[in-house]
Amino acid sequence: MTVINKQSSLEEILSHVWNMLNHGNMDKQHPYRYPALATYGSEGIQQRTVVLRAVDTAQRTLTTYSDLRTQKVADLSFHPQASWLFYDQQAQEQIRVSSQVAIHHQDKQAMEIWQKIPLKGRADYIGPHPPGASFQHHIANLPADFMEEPNEENTAPGIEHFCLLQAKVQSIEFLKLMKDGHLRAGFIWQQKSWGSRWIAP
Ligand SMILES: Cc1cc2nc3c(=O)[nH]c(=O)nc-3n(C[C@H](O)[C@H](O)[C@H](O)COP(=O)(O)O)c2cc1C
């Protein structure tokens, strides 16, 4: 893995960013696996932790999964712009991503992924109540028969709620904290290629 230092070029930094995002996607222990995703909607700007489910460098996409009934999906259906924040404490690196998000629900892409989600993993999409609904007492929001034993039948309703949030990356900002002056760089997609610049940290 490349170590970024003062001699690194902008090209090397951009390549490092995508490598690390890919690494974060594949390594469940890596902090980039759990970015904060910010959206804008009726509750103003909201952030939440999500799982980075896929990274495609050539297509410039980042993907996460969600329940169609969540606030973030409502936000994105009106304002598709979303910001992702990644922080690697060990490397002292921060990656900030601006993107435009497409919601895939019950289309070919969503159906293909749904089939591959283990039965237990479908728990996040089969709540009888919409995520975010209010109660006077704690609820797990899982059907009783699913709690007993997840199967194809009791997880089937999840297909109505499951969606892929696929973000097309528009710009990236990289920051690395360093003892003798930090390093900060920005990248913007310009139709066919990445424009890049150094930024004052
Ligand atoms: C470690 C962790 C990972 C999470 N991953 C996801 C995820 O991939 N997708 C998701 O919709 N919510 C995920 N959540 C839950 C969200 O952070 C959030 O609480 C929930 O989606 C409701 O958010 P919203 O009401 O802003 O839409 C995760 C939470 C934690 C703590």
The ligand as an SDF file (V2000), in Angstrom:
LIG
                    3D

 31 33  0  0  0  0  0  0  0  0999 V2000
  -22.0190    0.3530   12.3730 C   0  0  0  0  0  0  0  0  0  0  0  0
  -23.3250    0.8000   11.7520 C   0  0  0  0  0  0  0  0  0  0  0  0
  -23.5770    0.5030   10.4320 C   0  0  0  0  0  0  0  0  0  0  0  0
  -24.7770    0.8830    9.8340 C   0  0  0  0  0  0  0  0  0  0  0  0
  -24.9940    0.6010    8.5170 N   0  0  0  0  0  0  0  0  0  0  0  0
  -26.1080    1.0300    7.9140 C   0  0  0  0  0  0  0  0  0  0  0  0
  -26.3040    0.8200    6.5160 C   0  0  0  0  0  0  0  0  0  0  0  0
  -25.4630    0.2560    5.8110 O   0  0  0  0  0  0  0  0  0  0  0  0
  -27.4500    1.2720    5.9690 N   0  0  0  0  0  0  0  0  0  0  0  0
  -28.4080    1.9160    6.7160 C   0  0  0  0  0  0  0  0  0  0  0  0
  -29.4300    2.3070    6.1410 O   0  0  0  0  0  0  0  0  0  0  0  0
  -28.2480    2.1500    8.0280 N   0  0  0  0  0  0  0  0  0  0  0  0
  -27.1170    1.7230    8.6500 C   0  0  0  0  0  0  0  0  0  0  0  0
  -26.9270    1.9460    9.9780 N   0  0  0  0  0  0  0  0  0  0  0  0
  -27.9860    2.6410   10.7410 C   0  0  0  0  0  0  0  0  0  0  0  0
  -27.9160    4.1440   10.4420 C   0  0  0  0  0  0  0  0  0  0  0  0
  -26.7710    4.7020   11.0630 O   0  0  0  0  0  0  0  0  0  0  0  0
  -29.1840    4.8850   10.8870 C   0  0  0  0  0  0  0  0  0  0  0  0
  -29.3360    4.7730   12.2610 O   0  0  0  0  0  0  0  0  0  0  0  0
  -30.4260    4.3440   10.1970 C   0  0  0  0  0  0  0  0  0  0  0  0
  -30.1720    3.9450    8.8600 O   0  0  0  0  0  0  0  0  0  0  0  0
  -31.5250    5.4010   10.1820 C   0  0  0  0  0  0  0  0  0  0  0  0
  -31.0030    6.5490    9.5570 O   0  0  0  0  0  0  0  0  0  0  0  0
  -31.9140    7.6680    8.8880 P   0  0  0  0  0  0  0  0  0  0  0  0
  -33.1520    7.7540    9.7240 O   0  0  0  0  0  0  0  0  0  0  0  0
  -31.0870    8.9090    8.9710 O   0  0  0  0  0  0  0  0  0  0  0  0
  -32.1940    7.2550    7.4980 O   0  0  0  0  0  0  0  0  0  0  0  0
  -25.7470    1.5840   10.5930 C   0  0  0  0  0  0  0  0  0  0  0  0
  -25.4640    1.9100   11.9320 C   0  0  0  0  0  0  0  0  0  0  0  0
  -24.2950    1.5220   12.4950 C   0  0  0  0  0  0  0  0  0  0  0  0
  -24.0330    1.8830   13.9350 C   0  0  0  0  0  0  0  0  0  0  0  0
  1  2  1  0
  2  3  1  0
  2 30  2  0
  3  4  2  0
  4  5  1  0
  4 28  1  0
  5  6  2  0
  6  7  1  0
  6 13  1  0
  7  8  2  0
  7  9  1  0
  9 10  1  0
 10 11  2  0
 10 12  1  0
 12 13  2  0
 13 14  1  0
 14 15  1  0
 14 28  1  0
 15 16  1  0
 16 17  1  0
 16 18  1  0
 18 19  1  0
 18 20  1  0
 20 21  1  0
 20 22  1  0
 22 23  1  0
 23 24  1  0
 24 25  2  0
 24 26  1  0
 24 27  1  0
 28 29  2  0
 29 30  1  0
 30 31  1  0
M  END
$$$$
